[in-house]
Amino acid sequence: MNSDEKSFHMTPDEFRRYGHAVVDWIADYHARIESFSVLSQVKPGQIRASLPEDPPAQGETFDAILKDVEQLILPGVTHWQSPNFFAYFPCNASGPGILGDLLSSGLGVQGMLWSTSPACTELETHVMDWLVSMLGLPEKFLSSSSGGGVIQDTASSAALCALLAGRERATHGSSNKKGATGRLVAYVSTQTHSSLEKAAMISGIGTDNLRQIGVDDNFAMRPEALARQIKSDLRAGLTPCFVCTTIGTTSSNAMDPVAEIGKICRQHNLWLHVDAAMSGTAMLCPEFRHLQSGVELADSYNFNPHKWMFTNFDCNCFWVADRKALIQTLSILPEYLRNQATESGAVIDYRDWHIQLGRRFRSLKLWFVIRHYGVEGLQHHIREHVRLAQEFAEWVRNDDRFELAAPAPLNLVCFRHKAGDAANQTIMDRLNRSGDLFLTHTKLNGKLTLRLCVGQTNTKKRHVERAWQRIQEEAGKIGK
Ligand SMILES: Cc1ncc(COP(=O)(O)O)c(C=O)c1O
């Protein structure tokens, strides 16, 4: 056999056989997922210690690899797709999402330019336009208007892009050329996600110039405090450039008053970004859209279908009202990327809409999800999650050992045992160690607070009931 004929690649027949085996494995995994401890119980280093020190010199059989997934990897997996996962914000998934992602891998497209795979760009534009009406967003976000949408990896990247665009708008493009001056100021609330702090670091704004505006009793940004701070910064000769409001903060799902904050931004010509990372999905249901009232004043908006909209990680949807502002901020054109379609001006090249150059065909999984569920199916499951969380909040309200720690506008309930921080920590640790469910905590008004978020694809009433039963059992042991 000459060297050209020699091959270590998987043959198409092998791919078909092993591909079926992997899909079977995933289907079986989902069928038995409730039998695992939701939170992985391994100790640090345990997984690595079970792996061979050196890489294999010769290739191994696929059966051996799959066997090791089961025996070596699975114990170190925290089961985000378990219906008993109530921690953080969800990162849910679904059959159509997973298959769309698989297809994206199968096509292996790198969609940096329209010309490197026109369908990758055009499907994305189309799905992002669909979502504008599905979420009740302003028409200016449509690609047929002044704006448009792009799929990013995460909300963190979207926020960074928004901040960069706001920075460039405020400095008329000079920060990109000369660097940030140290005189630009951006505004968030004390409850804004930490990704904005990172964005301030990366963008050259600097964390000293990121003002954390105070919040009200419901943990929402106080517009009058924002207005005061902007005026004081202007008096000091600084240049305010950007405000981030949140629809559904990470700690407590607080809703910033976008309409009032938007008016202040307009007055001072500041870029208004709306971060609706998880709760944006609720806007599929018209009855929740009052929570984003004022969104028509936003310069940019993002939400993560990879959190609550059954689209497996990663998938962030980011829109801008003025695409030119974003493209001018992020566009570069080296000779090796020049092509006729780009020169014609008739196409979108998404490489100009985010930080990295290369990009996956992520719109496929989103398209699969939207087509599989339809708007009706998506609305149904979101309403169910909200209904279950509201029932849970009611059970907490009716148990005088517990109290709600914040309003529960949607699917997150923040609550605590009245016996104090140590008791809440103990309840949470015992629950998580039991493997029956997974909860995480935050601090609100300095007090340790438990969070229960209903958003996993297959969470049903029985799972939430069981969670409450287990919480009550552990509460019953406090002080004993
Ligand atoms: C409100 C909010 N914004 C941003 C993020 C960051 O999300 P990502 O992991 O997509 O960057 C989160 C994550 O939970 C979030 O809750």
The ligand as an SDF file (V2000), in Angstrom:
LIG
                    3D

 16 16  0  0  0  0  0  0  0  0999 V2000
  -28.1470   38.8840   32.9730 C   0  0  0  0  0  0  0  0  0  0  0  0
  -26.9590   38.1330   32.4270 C   0  0  0  0  0  0  0  0  0  0  0  0
  -26.1560   38.7360   31.5450 N   0  0  0  0  0  0  0  0  0  0  0  0
  -25.0890   38.1100   31.0400 C   0  0  0  0  0  0  0  0  0  0  0  0
  -24.7850   36.8150   31.3910 C   0  0  0  0  0  0  0  0  0  0  0  0
  -23.5780   36.1650   30.7880 C   0  0  0  0  0  0  0  0  0  0  0  0
  -23.9870   35.1480   29.9450 O   0  0  0  0  0  0  0  0  0  0  0  0
  -22.9710   34.4070   28.9540 P   0  0  0  0  0  0  0  0  0  0  0  0
  -22.5250   33.1880   29.6710 O   0  0  0  0  0  0  0  0  0  0  0  0
  -23.8000   34.1160   27.7390 O   0  0  0  0  0  0  0  0  0  0  0  0
  -21.8640   35.3490   28.6640 O   0  0  0  0  0  0  0  0  0  0  0  0
  -25.5860   36.1420   32.3040 C   0  0  0  0  0  0  0  0  0  0  0  0
  -25.2940   34.7660   32.7220 C   0  0  0  0  0  0  0  0  0  0  0  0
  -25.9540   34.1550   33.5050 O   0  0  0  0  0  0  0  0  0  0  0  0
  -26.7050   36.8210   32.8340 C   0  0  0  0  0  0  0  0  0  0  0  0
  -27.5000   36.2370   33.7280 O   0  0  0  0  0  0  0  0  0  0  0  0
  1  2  1  0
  2  3  1  0
  2 15  2  0
  3  4  2  0
  4  5  1  0
  5  6  1  0
  5 12  2  0
  6  7  1  0
  7  8  1  0
  8  9  2  0
  8 10  1  0
  8 11  1  0
 12 13  1  0
 12 15  1  0
 13 14  2  0
 15 16  1  0
M  END
$$$$
